[in-house]
Amino acid sequence: MSRRMLPAAAAMLAVWAAVAGAEEESSAPAAVSAEETYAEAPPAEVAAPPDIPRPALMVTGAAKARLLDLSQAGKRLVAVGQQGVIVVSEDGGNNWKQVPSPASVMLTRVRFYNDKLGWAVGYDGTILHTADGGLSWTLQHSDPEARVLYDVLFLDPQTGIAAGAYGAFYRTADGGKTWEAQNFPLSELGQHFNRLLRLDAQTLFAAGERGLLARSGDGGVTWEMLKSPYAGSYFGAIALGGRSVLVYGMRGNVYVAQDIGAAPTQDPAQYDPYTAETLTDPAAIAGLGWRRIDSPVKESLFGGTRLADGSVLLVGINAVALKTDPALTSLQPVKLPAAETLVDVLPYGGKLIAVGRRGVQNLGALP
């Protein structure tokens, strides 16, 4: 596929670049020393060594760098972001320290399978792995010609998928030692996969660019494209139990589906994102298996979390924050002690920890 960006694709990458304050990095070709040859023989061709990313710099105040994602590994919190920065907290988000990272590219997501095993993904198709809860990391995949990865999901310690820009999709069956690029009708649309979720033992869910919604019943080997009530981009999704899910994204749009398994599908080959429409009739939206939650804001929403009472808290541009009621029927603005864009939030120990343009922030008691 051409690396020329479509308008919506460019807009999505611009979102990440704006939050992270950096453009996609490229690696300069490594220098190659010429081999000595005999005068009567032609010079031997010497293959350039593979591009190896530079380790991230260890810097003072790394926790205040622009950070794009936050996750929990047991009692430890781990955040990732700009120029490969990885920071961890052992005391519930009060104090943070940077740990070495083998890649200096922007990291967009960090996910943990359990207290020890975790993966982070980002630019240049980068995939990092930790086996000790985020204290040390190894490089599993990197390619300066690869597309940005926006999410990673492991179904067991050996089986995982990673996905991202322009339909990029990878699978591993050996814990990430090897990653194989996947091509299937949905990925060939070239739209961004922004979020991957496991809803139950059989069902995976994906949300992304230009209304992209999809499900898989076989561990992500094959995918069905779902009909979408919204033609704009979804930036995130939250599992609600069973096969229920909440999605959110551009211009404050939020939708809930009670059963993804019952949602109608469409043929990717017949899909045209330029003619797709956003539905406004509640009955038509319900016919696709979704319900729209009226939003009081037009700012895009980038991150969210489910709280103990069943409500959902969503955050986005200019520190906008919205909270649903436990029944997920309404959205109300929430005032948080933050002034700039928030990309993710996580409740921990009765407090709300957030990441965004100003790095990690302890926002105090849960709203």
N, C-alpha and C positions, 0 to 999 in steps of 0.2 A: 504493500500500500504506500502511496505517496506520503511523504512526511509533511506535505502542505496541510496546514490546519484549516478545517472548516470553522466557520464563525463560532458555533457553540463549543467546539472542541477547544479552540483558542481561548474562549472565555473561561472554560473550566480550568485549564492550565494557568490562566492569569489569576484565578482565585488562589490557587496554591502558591504561586509566585508572590502574590501580594501579601499573603499571610506570612510566608517564609522569608520574604525579602531577598530572594535570590532567583536567578534564572537557571535553567537546566545546564548542568556543567558538562564540559567535554574534556576528554583526556588527550593531551598532545602525544603524538607517536613517540615511542621510546627510541633512544639512539641505539644504533646497531654498529658494532665494531666490524670492520672488514676483515675477512680471513686472508692469510697469506696464500698466494697461489703461485704455481710455476709459470714462467713466462710463456711456455708453449701451450698452456692449458687455459681455457676461458675461465673468467672469474666465476666462482661458485655463487649461486644465489643463496642469500642468507635470509631466512624468514624472520620477520619482526616478531619479537616476543609478544604475548597477549597483553592487552591493556590491563594493568592492575591498578585499582583505585588507591588513592593516597589515604592513609589513616586520617581520621579527624584530629584537628589540633586540640590539645588540652588547654583550656583557657580559663581565666578567672571569671566568675560570674556566669558560667554556662547555663545555669537555671533561668537566666533572664534572656537567653537567646530566643528567637522566634521558634516556638515548638508547635507541632502539628498533631500529636496524639499522646494519649495517656492510658496506661493500663495497670493492672494489679497482678502481682505474682506473690501469692501468699500474703505476708504482712508487708511486702515491699511494693513501692510505687515506682513505675518506670515511665519516663517521657522521652520522646524523640523529636527531632526537627532539623533545623537549619544546619547545613554543612556537616551532617553526620553526627550532630551532638546527641548523646544519650546521657540522661541524668537519672539518678535513683534516690529514693528517700527511704530510710529505715525507721522513721519516727512519725509516720502518718502525714507527711507533707510539710513538716515544720522546717526541716533542713534537707538540702539536696547536695549531692556530689556528682561530678562528671566521672564516667567510666570510659575506658578506651573503646573506640569504635574503629573497625578496620576500613571504613569508607567515609569519605568527606562529602558525599552527595547528600542532597536533601532527603530525609527520611519522612515518609508520610503516614505510616501506620506501625503500631507495635501490638502484637496479640500474643497471649499465653494460652497454651493448651492445659497446663497445670502449674503448680507452684514453681517448677524448675524449667520446663521446656517452653521456649518462646521464639518468635520470629519477628523481624522488622523488615519493612520493604520501603522502596523509594525510587529515586531517579536512576537512570541507566540500568533498569531492570534489576536493581540491587536487592538481594535477599540476605539478611543476616540471621544468625542463629545463636541462641544462648541455651546452655544446659544447666545453668546455676542461678536461675531466677533474675537474669539481667545484669549480673556483676561482670561477666566477660562475654565477648561476642566473637564469632568467626564468620567469615565471608563464605556464603554458599553459591551465590550467583551474581554475576555482574557483566554487563555488556554495554559499552558506550553508545552502541547503535540501537539498543533496546528502548522500548517505551517505558514511560513512568508506570510504576505499580502503585495502586492505591489501597489494596487490601490483601490480606492473607488469612487463610482459615485452615486449620488442621482438624481432621475428623478422628484421628488417632495419632499416636506418636510417629507413625510412618507415612500416613496418607495426608497430603495437603494440596491446596490450590492457592494460587496467587493470581491477581487480575488487576487490570488498570486501563491505561489510555488506549484509545483506538482499537478496542477489542483484545488487547493483550491478555493472554491466559496461559498459565503454566500449571503442570501437575507434577507431583513427586510421589513415589511409592517407597522411598527409602529414607524417610526422615529429612529430606532436603539435600542429600548428598548429590543427587542429580535432579535437574528440573527439565522437563520437556515441554516445549511450546505446543499449544493445542489450537487447532483450527476447526471450527464448526459453524453452521449457518448463522448463529447468533453473533459469534465473535467477528464474523466476516462483515457485519454491518459497519464495523469500525467505530462504534460508540463506546464511551468510557464505562467500564465497570467501576463504580465508586464504593460499593459496599457489598460484602458477602456475609451471609448469616446461615447458621444451622438452626432450623426450627424444631425438628424432631429427629428421630433416628434415621428416617428415610428422606426427609425433605430439606433441601438447601434453597436459599433465596438470594437473588442478586438485584440490586437497584443501581441506576446510573443515569447517563446523559440522555437528554431528549425523551424523557418518559420511559426509559428502559426499565422493565420489570421482567424477572424470569425466575423459573423454579427448576430444580433438578430432583429426581427421585432415585438417582443412582450414584450419589457421591460426587456429582459434578462432572461425570463423564459426558452426559448428554443434557441439554437444556431445552426447555420450552419457553418461548416468548409469550408473556402475558399481555393482554390488552390493558392499556393504561388510561386512567381518567384524566391524566395531566400530561401536557405536551412538553413541559419544561423539565429541567434536570432535577433528579433526586440526589442529594449529597449524603444522605445517611438513612439508616433503618435501625429499628429496635425490635428484638424478639419479645413477644408478649406472653408466650406460653402456648403449647400446642403448635398449631400452624397459623397462629395470629401474628400480625406484624404491623408496626407503625412506620411510615416513611415520611421524610421531610426534605425540603430543599429550597429551590429558588423562590424568591418573593414571599417567603413565609408560608408556603403551601405545606399542609399536613394531611395525611390520609391514613385510615385504619382499615385493615382487612381481617375478618374473623377467621377465614380459612383459605389460605393460599392454594391449597390443594383443589379447591372447587372453582377457582378463578378461571374464566375462559381464556383460551390461547389464541395466538395469531401466527401466521406464517411469516417468518423473517423475510423471505423472498418477496413477499407482497407488501412489506412495510415501507412507507416513505415518510421519514421524519419531517419533511418540509410541508406535508399536507396534514400531519397529525393535528388534532384539535383538543383543546382542554374542555372537558364537559362541565356544564354548570347545573344541569338538572339533577337533583338528588336521586331520582328514580333511575336515570341513565347511569349514574355513577354506581348505584347499588347493583345494577345489572352486570357490572364488571366485577362485583364482589368487594367493592370499596365504599367507604363512607368518608366524606370530607369533614374535617373539623375546622370551622370558621376561625380564621386567624385575624387578630387585631393589628398585625404589622405587615409590611411589605418587604422587610429586610430578609435576605437569605439566611437560612439556618444551616449550620455546618456540623453541629455535634449535639449529643443528647444522652440522657441516662434515665433509667427507670428507678424510681424511689421506692422505699419499703412499703408505702401505702398503695402502690399500684399506679400512682400518677407518673407522668413523664415530664422531665425538664429538658427544654431545648435551648440552645444558645447559638449566636451567630454574629453578623456584622455589627460593629459599634457596640458590642457587649449587650445586644438585645437578648432578652431571656423571656421564655414563655413556659407556663406550667399548665398541664391538663388537670382536670379533676380525676379522682381514682377511676371513674367510669369511662374516662376518655371521650367525653362528650363536648368539652369546651376548653378553650385556651385563654389564659389570663396573663397579662404582662407581670413580670417579676423584676424588682429592682435589685441588682447585684452590685457589690462594691468593686466594679470594674469599669474602665473607660474605653477600652479598645477591643477589637475583634477577639472573640473567644471561639476556639475550634473544637474543644472537647471538654467535658466535665465528668467528674467521678465522685460519688459520695464515699466518704471513708471516715469512720469513727465519729459520726455525727457532724462532720464538716464537709464542705464542698470544695474540692480541688479542681482547678481549671488550668488549661493551657491555651496559648494564643500568641498574639503579637508581642506581649510583654513576658513571655515565658510562663513559668509556673506561678500560679497565684492561689493562695489559701483564701477563699472567699467567706470563711467563717461558717456559722451555723447553717444547716440546710434550710432552704426556704419552705 
